[in-house]
């Protein structure tokens, strides 16, 4: 099959998996484990803290090992529950999140189609145990060639190292033959720019590219990727 690209480097969270739903389920279970209800208000408080720390990770200001617990330390401090053990809550959250394989609508079918055209490599800023657990529990695992997980390689997007490793897994050495698909400008699209590979921005909400990063393709639905891979 003649395709425009020889490998699809694909983000996981909010590109293939519905991370917001997974986070909601895992957070509720972790709160229950600690003896209180995980209300929507508390989830919002946690999410703001968590997102800020992941941004800090992208900038090299924190390690993933530190992030795992610090987000719950800051959360429990914010809600005035310093009497609770942040490490225990972090461990329970990770355990629960690893069980959450909630795909975005149509994602399983889409990845299956893509895998019949080119190798699909998951490239994710994630915690190894969680990402492997989620992937093992999903039908997506049948259709991917490999995974590059930031915790395992000691680098996080937008570091281009992760994309290079994904290309190597697929035996692709020509940067013009690789495509990075993801929803995040600051990690996925910036990583593509740093690696000098084409970027496909999955942007279902029609957000503005305020960072001015180069985007070869901007899509609203995953179904649009098929034609891009074929060069149509």
N, C-alpha and C positions, 0 to 999 in steps of 0.2 A: 504494500500500500504506500503510495506516494503522499507524504505529509509535509506541511510547512516546517514542522518542528520534529525533533527526534526524542524529546523528553518533556514531560509536564511536571514541573516542580510545584507542588500544591500545598497550600496552608491547610491546617486542620480546623481550628476553632473559628466559628462563624463563616467558614467557607464550605466545609464538609459537615462538621458537627454544629448543632445548635448549642453553643456554649452558654448562652444566657439561661436556657432551660436546665442544662446540666448543672450550672452553678446554683440555680434556685433550689433544685432538688438536694444537692450535696450540702448546701448551707443549712437548709431546714433540718436535715438529719444530724448535722454537727451540733446545731443549737439544741436539738432535743437530747442529744447525748450529754450535753453540758447542763441540762435541766431547765432550759427556758425556751420559749417559742421564737422561732425565726420569722418574725413579721416582715412584711414588705419594706417597712421603714428601716429595720435593722439590716436587711439585705442591701438596701441602697447605701447605708452607711459603710458597710463592708466593701461594697463594689467600688466606691469612690477611693477608699484606701488601697484596695487591691490594684486598681488601674494605675494609680499614681506610682506604686512600687514597681509594676511591670514596665512603666515608662522609664523609671530609674534604672531598671535592669538593661533596657535597650541602650541606655546612655553609658553603661558600664559602671554605674554607681552603687551596685549591690549585686551579690551573687544569688543564684536561685536557692541555695541552701539557707541563706539569711532570709530571703523573701518568704519562704514557706511559713516560718514562725512569726516573723516581724509583723506581717499583715494582721495576724490574730492578736498579737500583743497590742498593736495600735487600736484594733477594733475593741477589745475588751476594756482598754483604757478609756476609749471614747464613750462607751456606754456605762462606765463606772463599775465594771465588774472585774477589777484587778485581782479579786479573790480567786478567780478561776485560772486554771492552768492553760496557757496559750499553746504549749507544746501538745497537750492532750487534744485540744480542739483542732489543731493543725493536722494531727495524725488522723483523726476521725474524718475530717473534711477530705483529706487526700484519699482515704480508703473509699469514701462514698463517691467522690468524683471519678475515681477509676472504674466505677460500675456504670457510669452514665454514657451510653453510646447513642445519644439522641441525634439522628441525622437531620439536616435541613431537608425540607421536602424536595424530593426528586434527586437528592445527592447520590444515593446508592446506584440508581440507574445511570446517572451521568458518569460516575467514575467507572462503571462497568464499560460503557461505550468508549470512554477515553482510553481505557486499558487495552482495548482491541485495536487502537490506532498507534499508541506510543506507550512506553513505560511511564507509569505514574509513581512519582516519589513524593512522599509526605515530608514536608520541611516545616517543623514546628518549634516555636519557643515554648517548650513545655517541660514538665517534670517527668522523667523517664517512667517511673512506676505508673503514674496516672495515664500517660499517653498509651503505653503498651496495654494497660488494662482496658481502656476504652476501645482501642483498636481490636483487641482480641475478642471483645464482645460485640463487634459490629460486622455486618456483611461486607463492609468496605475492605476488610483484610484480604479477601479473595482476589481483589483487583489491583492491589498496589505491589510495586516491585521492591520497595524498601522504605525506610523511615530515617530521617535525620532529625534528632531531638537535641535541642540546645544543651540540656544538662549532660548529655553523653559526650558531646564534642567540645564542651568548654567554650562555646561561643553562641551568641544569640543574634537573630536578625535585628538590625540591618547589617550585621557582619556578613560579608559575601562568602566567607568560608563555608557556611552551611549550604549555600547553593552550589558551590564548587563540589562539595562532597556528594550532593544529590546527583549532579551530572556524572561524577565518577562512578557512582553506583549503576548508572544506566549505560556506562561506556561511551558517554558523549563528551567530546573535547572542544567542539566548536561552539562558542558562546552564542552565535547567531542561530543555533539550532535548538536552543533551550527557551522555554517559556515559564515564567513564574506567575502563578495564579494565587491571589489572596485578597483579603478585604481591608487590610490595614496599610494605610499610607506610610506610617512611621516605621513599620517593620517589614512587611512584604514588599511593598513597592520601592521603598528606600533600599532594601537588600538587592532587588533587581537592578536598580541604578548603580549601586556599588559594584555589583558583579558584572555589569555591562551586558545583561541579558534582557530580553523583552519582558515587559510587565503587562499582565492582564488584571485590571482592578475590578474585583467583584464588588459592585456598589449598588445594591438593591434599593437603597434609600435615596439615591441621587444626591449624595453629599458633594460639596465643592472641594476640588483639589487645591486647598489653600497653601500647600507646601510647594506647589509648582514642580513636583516631581514628574519625570518623563513617564508617560503611560502610553503604551503601544495600542492597547485596547481597553475600553471601559464597557462593562456589561452589567445588566440588571438581573439576568437569570443565568443559571449554570448551563442551560441548554445552548447558549450562544457560544460556548467554548468549542463545540464540535466543529463548527465551520471555521473557526480560527485555526485549529490544529490542522485542518485540511487546506488552509490557505485560500479560503473562498471569500 
